[in-house]
Every structure is written in structure tokens, then in C-alpha cells.
Amino acid sequence: MSDLPGWVLPLALFVVPLLVALVVNRLFRGRRGIASIWVLTWFVTVCWVFALVVILRQVR
């Protein structure tokens, strides 16, 4: 996993759950998308988590 660029894991943790939410909304709820506030919330959450990961790696 160390040979992957640093942006792959944050991108995957942002994109994969959004794709799952899109599929669930489309198949089970009959909706065509996701509310933009939830996308923004998820983006900010992923950014905070990976900021903490970078800080903790530097401390170690």
C-alpha cells in the first residue's frame, strides 16, 4: 500500500461511499441524486480525517 500515491486513499474514501449512495437512492428510493449538503459534509469529513492522519504520521 505504500507504493500508492498519497491522494488515492482519500479519493477512494470520498468517491466510493458517494457512488454507493447514488446507487441506493436510484434503486431503492427512486431518487436521481444526493443532496449537495450531504456531499459537502462528506467531503469536509474526509478532509478532516486525512488531515488528522497526516498530523499523526508526522508526530510518530
VENBELLIN-V332264 format. One record per residue. N is the residue number from 0. RES is the residue in one letter. OMEGA is omega in degrees with one decimal (NA if undefined). BURIAL is I if it has 9 or more other C-alpha atoms within 8 Angstrom, else O. Layout:
BEGIN
n=N res=RES omega=OMEGA burial=BURIAL
n=N res=RES omega=OMEGA burial=BURIAL
END
This chain:
BEGIN
n=0 res=M omega=-178.0 burial=O
n=1 res=S omega=179.8 burial=O
n=2 res=D omega=177.1 burial=O
n=3 res=L omega=174.4 burial=O
n=4 res=P omega=-175.3 burial=O
n=5 res=G omega=-176.9 burial=O
n=6 res=W omega=-174.5 burial=O
n=7 res=V omega=-177.9 burial=O
n=8 res=L omega=176.5 burial=O
n=9 res=P omega=178.6 burial=I
n=10 res=L omega=179.2 burial=O
n=11 res=A omega=179.5 burial=O
n=12 res=L omega=175.8 burial=I
n=13 res=F omega=-171.9 burial=I
n=14 res=V omega=-175.1 burial=O
n=15 res=V omega=178.1 burial=O
n=16 res=P omega=177.5 burial=O
n=17 res=L omega=176.6 burial=I
n=18 res=L omega=177.1 burial=O
n=19 res=V omega=178.7 burial=O
n=20 res=A omega=176.7 burial=I
n=21 res=L omega=-179.8 burial=I
n=22 res=V omega=179.7 burial=O
n=23 res=V omega=179.0 burial=I
n=24 res=N omega=-177.0 burial=I
n=25 res=R omega=-173.6 burial=I
n=26 res=L omega=-170.7 burial=O
n=27 res=F omega=-176.8 burial=O
n=28 res=R omega=178.7 burial=O
n=29 res=G omega=178.9 burial=O
n=30 res=R omega=-176.9 burial=O
n=31 res=R omega=-176.4 burial=O
n=32 res=G omega=179.4 burial=O
n=33 res=I omega=176.8 burial=I
n=34 res=A omega=-176.1 burial=O
n=35 res=S omega=179.2 burial=O
n=36 res=I omega=178.2 burial=O
n=37 res=W omega=176.3 burial=O
n=38 res=V omega=178.3 burial=I
n=39 res=L omega=178.3 burial=O
n=40 res=T omega=-179.5 burial=O
n=41 res=W omega=178.6 burial=I
n=42 res=F omega=179.8 burial=I
n=43 res=V omega=178.2 burial=O
n=44 res=T omega=179.2 burial=O
n=45 res=V omega=178.1 burial=I
n=46 res=C omega=179.0 burial=I
n=47 res=W omega=-179.0 burial=O
n=48 res=V omega=-178.2 burial=O
n=49 res=F omega=171.3 burial=I
n=50 res=A omega=176.5 burial=O
n=51 res=L omega=178.4 burial=O
n=52 res=V omega=179.5 burial=O
n=53 res=V omega=179.6 burial=O
n=54 res=I omega=-179.4 burial=O
n=55 res=L omega=175.3 burial=O
n=56 res=R omega=179.6 burial=O
n=57 res=Q omega=178.9 burial=O
n=58 res=V omega=-179.0 burial=O
n=59 res=R omega=NA burial=O
END
